[in-house]
Amino acid sequence: MRHLLLAPMLAFVIAGCDSSAPQPIDEGPWPETYAMAITLMANTPSASSLVFSVPSLGADTTADYSRAVTLPDTATLFGVEGSGSAFATTAQTPDVRRYDFDDRGTVTPGPSLNFARFGLGATYSTRSIVFVSPSKAYLLDDTTLQAITFDPTAMETGTAIDLSELGRAGYRTNFSYNIPVRGDQLVIAAFYYDATYSRTIGETAVALLDTRSDTVRVIRDTRCGAFSTAMTAPNGDVYFGTDPYASAIHRIGGDAAAPDGCLLRMRAGEDEFDPDFFVRVSDLTGGQLGGAVVPADDNALWVRAFDESLFAVSETTSALRILAAPAWRWWRVDLGAPTATAVVSPFPPGAGQVKYFGVGGRAFAGNASNDYSTSDVLDMTSSGAPRDGVRVMGYPSGVVRVR
């Protein structure tokens, strides 16, 4: 979520948040435990994150930050469901730390694993982790363009796999927030911004990583790009969606600055983009610009589109202001007819940033206020429309059902 650093956010003071030791509570065991990470103060040098737990993702849940662990960095959380643990990467340190959660939701920092020997340093990176077995996971680093294996049980590093073919001269490479896993294959999409995050390009490269041999094949497409999200449909097809921030850049700078938001597809069992599938989001939404793909209920997905009738755009409006405007709506795309006009959701509009988390076979996404001071965690796979969930400060950067 690199460009979230540029979004306007409020500073917070978290009273009683002591990361030195877990805080006991009086309640009995929780039926379920969800580990969460949220990002605070993201546009300041003192950017920070909280790692904590909640007993439910429902709207009637209140997060207890007094028991959170504070991290002086932008953290992202990953894990294997039901394992009792979650793993955090931090944007400006080359470490992965495990956090353990007991049956009352108490979080205890576990061991940390350092990846500096692979060349990872303090340069900002949105690092993702993909787990393929109890003893094998991949740390995906979009600064050094590597996939690095490690053992999440023993907390030992393995080997580095070169992903430099995903690079694009003159642009900073970013990896998609979501990494689909198709059997023994990881699907790692790359998208590109220039050094000032004011320009991107309408092309993409995708690394298909074989987890048995740790070999990589890279495929490319020049019809569409800036894919920050990807999702797997019920039939196994993988869909890719343009970053809404790129759509905001397109709104103020046109095709020269960024492509119009669009979707591509990779069919199940195939290792190339579908040559017969290219869809502009504006064609689905009656002219509203947008992007992203998020799983919906049944055989559908959501895209996020900017409703300009709710926010006036002038010659001085920046792409970041457009992204943060409370004017982005959800539109439901029927994958049985993915080029047909989408259906707008009655759910109230919000800011445009999209990052979703797969939890228990469902998809949850942060729906931020226009200053990113609070977010509701929406259940995107509820019947018919997104459903409000737990409200958190800042913006969610990881959700894992650990128990």
C-alpha positions as CSV (number, residue, x, y, z in Angstrom):
1,M,0.0,0.0,0.0
2,R,2.9,2.3,-0.9
3,H,1.0,5.4,-2.0
4,L,-1.1,5.3,1.1
5,L,1.9,7.0,2.6
6,L,1.0,10.0,0.6
7,A,-2.6,10.2,1.6
8,P,-3.7,12.7,4.3
9,M,-4.2,11.0,7.6
10,L,-4.6,12.2,11.2
11,A,-2.1,11.7,14.0
12,F,-3.2,9.5,16.9
13,V,-2.2,9.2,20.5
14,I,-2.7,5.6,21.7
15,A,-3.0,5.7,25.4
16,G,-1.9,2.7,27.4
17,C,-0.5,0.9,24.4
18,D,2.5,-0.9,25.8
19,S,4.4,-3.2,23.4
20,S,6.7,-4.6,26.0
21,A,4.4,-7.3,27.3
22,P,1.0,-8.8,26.6
23,Q,-1.8,-7.4,28.7
24,P,-4.0,-10.0,30.4
25,I,-7.8,-9.8,30.3
26,D,-10.5,-11.2,32.4
27,E,-12.8,-12.7,29.8
28,G,-12.9,-16.4,29.0
29,P,-11.7,-18.0,25.8
30,W,-12.9,-16.4,22.5
31,P,-14.8,-18.7,20.1
32,E,-12.7,-17.1,17.3
33,T,-9.7,-14.8,17.2
34,Y,-8.8,-12.4,14.3
35,A,-5.4,-10.8,14.2
36,M,-5.4,-7.3,12.7
37,A,-2.8,-4.7,11.7
38,I,-3.7,-1.1,11.1
39,T,-1.6,1.8,9.8
40,L,-1.6,5.2,11.5
41,M,-0.1,8.6,10.7
42,A,0.9,7.3,7.3
43,N,2.0,10.6,5.7
44,T,4.4,11.6,8.6
45,P,7.9,10.6,9.5
46,S,6.4,8.9,12.6
47,A,4.2,6.5,10.6
48,S,3.2,3.6,12.9
49,S,1.1,0.5,13.1
50,L,-0.8,-1.5,15.6
51,V,-1.1,-5.3,15.8
52,F,-4.0,-6.5,17.9
53,S,-6.9,-9.0,17.9
54,V,-10.7,-8.9,17.9
55,P,-13.1,-11.7,18.6
56,S,-15.2,-10.9,15.5
57,L,-15.2,-8.9,12.4
58,G,-18.8,-7.8,12.9
59,A,-20.0,-4.3,13.2
60,D,-20.9,-4.8,16.9
61,T,-17.2,-5.5,17.7
62,T,-15.1,-2.8,19.5
63,A,-11.3,-3.0,19.0
64,D,-9.3,-2.8,22.3
65,Y,-6.1,-0.9,21.4
66,S,-4.9,-1.0,25.0
67,R,-3.7,-4.6,24.3
68,A,-2.1,-3.8,20.9
69,V,1.6,-4.0,20.0
70,T,2.9,-0.8,18.5
71,L,5.3,-0.8,15.6
72,P,7.2,2.4,14.5
73,D,6.7,1.6,10.9
74,T,4.1,0.7,8.3
75,A,3.3,-3.0,8.9
76,T,1.4,-5.6,6.9
77,L,0.1,-8.8,8.4
78,F,-0.1,-12.3,6.9
79,G,-0.7,-15.8,8.2
80,V,-2.2,-19.3,7.9
81,E,-5.7,-19.6,9.2
82,G,-6.1,-21.4,12.5
83,S,-2.4,-21.5,13.2
84,G,-2.5,-19.3,16.3
85,S,0.1,-16.9,14.8
86,A,0.4,-14.1,12.3
87,F,3.5,-12.7,10.6
88,A,4.2,-9.0,10.0
89,T,6.4,-7.3,7.5
90,T,7.5,-3.7,7.9
91,A,8.0,-1.2,5.1
92,Q,11.4,0.1,6.0
93,T,13.1,-2.8,7.8
94,P,14.2,-6.1,6.3
95,D,12.5,-8.2,9.0
96,V,9.6,-10.6,9.4
97,R,8.3,-11.0,13.0
98,R,5.9,-13.7,14.3
99,Y,3.0,-12.7,16.6
100,D,1.3,-15.4,18.7
101,F,-2.3,-15.1,19.9
102,D,-3.8,-17.1,22.8
103,D,-7.4,-18.1,23.2
104,R,-8.3,-14.8,24.8
105,G,-6.8,-12.7,22.1
106,T,-3.7,-11.7,23.9
107,V,-0.8,-11.0,21.5
108,T,2.8,-11.9,22.3
109,P,5.7,-10.9,20.0
110,G,7.5,-13.9,18.8
111,P,10.9,-14.4,17.0
112,S,12.0,-12.1,14.3
113,L,13.8,-13.1,11.0
114,N,16.2,-10.7,9.3
115,F,16.6,-10.7,5.5
116,A,19.4,-8.1,5.2
117,R,21.8,-10.7,3.8
118,F,19.6,-10.8,0.7
119,G,20.1,-7.1,0.1
120,L,16.9,-5.9,1.8
121,G,17.4,-2.6,3.6
122,A,15.5,0.5,4.7
123,T,14.1,1.4,1.3
124,Y,10.3,1.5,1.5
125,S,8.8,-1.8,0.2
126,T,5.3,-3.3,0.4
127,R,6.5,-6.8,1.2
128,S,4.1,-9.7,1.0
129,I,4.3,-13.2,2.4
130,V,2.8,-16.3,0.7
131,F,2.6,-19.5,2.7
132,V,2.7,-22.8,0.7
133,S,3.3,-25.3,3.6
134,P,4.1,-25.3,7.3
135,S,7.8,-25.2,6.5
136,K,7.9,-23.0,3.4
137,A,6.8,-19.5,2.7
138,Y,7.9,-16.7,0.3
139,L,8.8,-13.1,1.2
140,L,8.1,-11.0,-1.9
141,D,10.3,-7.9,-2.0
142,D,9.5,-5.4,-4.7
143,T,12.6,-3.2,-4.0
144,T,15.2,-5.9,-4.8
145,L,12.8,-7.8,-7.0
146,Q,13.2,-11.2,-5.3
147,A,11.1,-14.0,-3.9
148,I,12.9,-15.3,-0.8
149,T,12.0,-18.6,0.8
150,F,11.9,-19.1,4.5
151,D,10.7,-21.7,7.0
152,P,7.9,-20.1,9.1
153,T,8.1,-22.9,11.7
154,A,11.8,-22.9,12.3
155,M,12.1,-19.2,11.4
156,E,15.1,-19.8,9.1
157,T,15.8,-18.1,5.8
158,G,16.2,-20.2,2.6
159,T,17.2,-19.0,-0.9
160,A,16.4,-16.0,-3.2
161,I,14.7,-16.3,-6.5
162,D,15.4,-13.6,-9.1
163,L,12.3,-11.6,-10.2
164,S,14.3,-8.8,-11.9
165,E,12.6,-9.6,-15.2
166,L,9.6,-7.8,-13.7
167,G,11.5,-4.5,-13.7
168,R,10.7,-1.7,-16.1
169,A,13.3,1.0,-16.9
170,G,12.4,4.4,-15.5
171,Y,9.7,3.1,-13.2
172,R,9.4,1.8,-9.7
173,T,8.1,-1.8,-9.6
174,N,5.3,-2.7,-7.2
175,F,3.8,-6.1,-6.6
176,S,0.1,-6.6,-6.4
177,Y,-1.3,-6.6,-2.9
178,N,-3.0,-10.0,-3.6
179,I,-1.0,-13.0,-4.8
180,P,-3.2,-15.8,-6.2
181,V,-2.0,-19.3,-5.6
182,R,-3.0,-21.8,-8.3
183,G,-2.0,-25.2,-7.1
184,D,1.8,-25.2,-7.2
185,Q,2.0,-21.7,-8.8
186,L,2.1,-18.2,-7.5
187,V,0.8,-15.4,-9.7
188,I,2.8,-12.3,-9.0
189,A,1.6,-9.2,-10.9
190,A,3.8,-6.1,-11.2
191,F,2.7,-2.6,-11.7
192,Y,4.7,0.6,-12.2
193,Y,4.8,4.2,-11.0
194,D,7.5,6.8,-11.6
195,A,9.6,8.2,-8.8
196,T,7.0,10.8,-7.9
197,Y,4.0,8.5,-8.2
198,S,2.5,10.9,-10.7
199,R,2.6,8.6,-13.8
200,T,2.1,4.9,-14.6
201,I,1.9,2.8,-17.8
202,G,-0.7,0.6,-19.4
203,E,1.3,-2.6,-19.4
204,T,2.0,-5.3,-16.9
205,A,4.3,-8.2,-16.3
206,V,3.3,-11.3,-14.2
207,A,5.8,-13.8,-12.7
208,L,4.5,-17.4,-12.6
209,L,6.5,-19.0,-9.8
210,D,6.6,-22.8,-9.6
211,T,6.7,-23.6,-5.9
212,R,8.0,-27.1,-6.5
213,S,11.1,-26.1,-8.5
214,D,11.3,-22.4,-7.5
215,T,11.6,-21.5,-11.2
216,V,9.9,-18.5,-12.8
217,R,8.3,-17.7,-16.1
218,V,7.3,-14.1,-16.9
219,I,4.4,-13.1,-19.2
220,R,3.5,-9.6,-20.3
221,D,0.6,-7.7,-21.7
222,T,0.4,-4.2,-23.1
223,R,-3.3,-3.7,-23.2
224,C,-3.8,-2.8,-19.5
225,G,-1.8,-2.4,-16.3
226,A,-1.2,-0.9,-12.9
227,F,-2.7,-4.1,-11.4
228,S,-2.7,-3.6,-7.6
229,T,-5.4,-6.3,-7.0
230,A,-6.0,-9.7,-8.3
231,M,-8.6,-12.4,-7.4
232,T,-9.5,-15.9,-8.3
233,A,-13.1,-16.6,-9.5
234,P,-15.0,-19.7,-8.4
235,N,-14.1,-21.4,-11.7
236,G,-10.4,-20.8,-11.2
237,D,-10.1,-17.8,-13.6
238,V,-7.8,-15.0,-12.3
239,Y,-8.9,-11.4,-12.8
240,F,-6.6,-8.4,-12.5
241,G,-7.8,-4.8,-11.8
242,T,-6.1,-1.4,-12.2
243,D,-5.1,0.5,-9.1
244,P,-7.8,3.2,-8.3
245,Y,-4.9,5.7,-7.7
246,A,-3.9,5.1,-11.3
247,S,-7.5,5.9,-12.4
248,A,-7.3,9.1,-10.4
249,I,-4.0,10.0,-12.2
250,H,-5.8,9.3,-15.5
251,R,-8.6,11.7,-14.5
252,I,-6.3,14.6,-14.2
253,G,-3.6,13.7,-16.7
254,G,-5.3,11.6,-19.3
255,D,-3.7,8.7,-21.2
256,A,-0.3,10.4,-21.1
257,A,-0.2,10.0,-17.4
258,A,-2.0,6.8,-16.8
259,P,-4.3,4.3,-18.6
260,D,-8.0,4.2,-18.2
261,G,-8.9,1.7,-15.5
262,C,-9.3,-1.8,-16.9
263,L,-9.5,-5.5,-16.3
264,L,-7.7,-8.5,-17.7
265,R,-8.2,-12.2,-17.2
266,M,-6.1,-15.4,-17.1
267,R,-8.2,-18.5,-17.6
268,A,-8.0,-21.5,-15.3
269,G,-5.3,-23.9,-16.5
270,E,-3.7,-21.3,-18.8
271,D,-0.5,-19.4,-18.3
272,E,-1.2,-16.5,-20.6
273,F,-3.7,-13.6,-20.5
274,D,-6.9,-14.2,-22.3
275,P,-6.5,-12.5,-25.6
276,D,-10.2,-12.1,-26.0
277,F,-10.9,-10.4,-22.7
278,F,-10.2,-6.7,-22.1
279,V,-12.7,-4.5,-20.3
280,R,-12.5,-0.8,-19.4
281,V,-14.1,-0.2,-16.0
282,S,-15.8,2.9,-17.4
283,D,-17.6,0.7,-19.9
284,L,-19.0,-1.3,-16.9
285,T,-20.1,1.7,-14.8
286,G,-21.7,4.0,-17.3
287,G,-18.6,6.2,-17.8
288,Q,-17.3,6.4,-14.2
289,L,-13.6,5.8,-14.0
290,G,-12.3,3.2,-11.6
291,G,-10.4,0.0,-11.0
292,A,-9.6,-2.8,-8.6
293,V,-11.1,-6.3,-8.3
294,V,-12.5,-7.7,-5.1
295,P,-14.4,-11.0,-4.7
296,A,-18.2,-10.7,-4.3
297,D,-20.8,-13.3,-3.4
298,D,-21.6,-16.1,-5.9
299,N,-20.0,-15.7,-9.3
300,A,-19.2,-12.0,-9.1
301,L,-16.6,-9.4,-8.3
302,W,-16.6,-5.7,-7.2
303,V,-14.9,-2.8,-8.9
304,R,-14.4,0.6,-7.3
305,A,-15.5,3.7,-9.4
306,F,-15.3,7.4,-8.8
307,D,-18.6,9.2,-8.9
308,E,-17.7,12.7,-9.9
309,S,-21.1,14.1,-9.1
310,L,-20.2,13.7,-5.5
311,F,-16.8,15.5,-5.7
312,A,-15.9,18.5,-7.9
313,V,-12.6,18.1,-9.8
314,S,-10.9,21.4,-10.8
315,E,-7.6,22.1,-12.6
316,T,-5.8,22.2,-9.2
317,T,-7.3,19.0,-7.8
318,S,-4.6,16.4,-7.2
319,A,-4.9,12.6,-7.8
320,L,-4.4,12.1,-4.1
321,R,-7.4,14.3,-3.4
322,I,-9.5,12.3,-5.8
323,L,-8.4,9.0,-4.2
324,A,-9.2,10.3,-0.7
325,A,-12.6,11.8,-1.7
326,P,-15.7,10.1,-0.2
327,A,-17.0,9.6,-3.8
328,W,-16.0,6.1,-4.7
329,R,-18.8,3.5,-5.2
330,W,-18.8,-0.3,-5.4
331,W,-20.1,-1.8,-8.7
332,R,-20.9,-5.5,-8.9
333,V,-19.7,-7.4,-12.0
334,D,-21.4,-10.7,-13.0
335,L,-18.7,-13.0,-14.1
336,G,-21.2,-15.0,-16.1
337,A,-21.4,-11.9,-18.3
338,P,-18.3,-9.9,-17.3
339,T,-18.6,-7.4,-20.1
340,A,-22.2,-6.5,-19.3
341,T,-23.0,-3.3,-17.4
342,A,-22.3,-3.6,-13.7
343,V,-24.8,-2.9,-10.9
344,V,-24.0,-0.2,-8.5
345,S,-24.2,-1.1,-4.8
346,P,-26.5,0.9,-2.5
347,F,-23.6,0.9,0.0
348,P,-22.5,4.5,0.8
349,P,-19.5,5.8,-1.1
350,G,-16.0,6.2,0.6
351,A,-12.4,6.8,-0.3
352,G,-10.9,5.0,-3.2
353,Q,-8.1,3.0,-1.7
354,V,-8.7,-0.8,-2.2
355,K,-6.9,-3.6,-0.4
356,Y,-8.8,-6.7,0.5
357,F,-8.0,-9.8,2.7
358,G,-9.2,-13.3,2.2
359,V,-10.5,-14.7,5.6
360,G,-12.3,-18.0,5.9
361,G,-13.3,-18.2,2.3
362,R,-14.6,-14.6,2.4
363,A,-13.2,-11.3,1.3
364,F,-12.9,-8.2,3.6
365,A,-11.8,-4.7,2.5
366,G,-11.1,-1.5,4.3
367,N,-13.6,1.3,3.6
368,A,-11.9,4.5,4.7
369,S,-13.2,7.9,5.7
370,N,-12.1,10.8,3.6
371,D,-9.1,11.6,5.9
372,Y,-8.2,7.9,6.5
373,S,-8.7,8.5,10.2
374,T,-11.1,5.5,10.5
375,S,-12.1,2.6,8.4
376,D,-14.8,0.0,8.4
377,V,-13.8,-3.5,7.6
378,L,-16.4,-4.5,5.0
379,D,-17.6,-8.1,4.3
380,M,-17.5,-8.0,0.5
381,T,-18.9,-11.5,0.1
382,S,-22.1,-10.8,2.0
383,S,-25.2,-11.4,-0.1
384,G,-26.0,-8.6,-2.6
385,A,-23.9,-5.8,-1.2
386,P,-21.0,-5.1,1.1
387,R,-21.8,-5.2,4.8
388,D,-20.4,-3.0,7.5
389,G,-18.0,-4.7,9.9
390,V,-15.7,-3.7,12.8
391,R,-14.5,0.0,12.7
392,V,-10.8,0.6,13.3
393,M,-8.6,3.6,13.4
394,G,-6.4,4.4,10.4
395,Y,-6.5,1.8,7.6
396,P,-6.4,-2.0,7.9
397,S,-3.2,-3.6,6.6
398,G,-3.8,-7.2,7.4
399,V,-6.5,-9.5,8.8
400,V,-5.9,-13.2,9.7
401,R,-8.2,-15.6,11.5
402,V,-5.6,-17.1,13.8
403,R,-8.1,-19.2,16.0
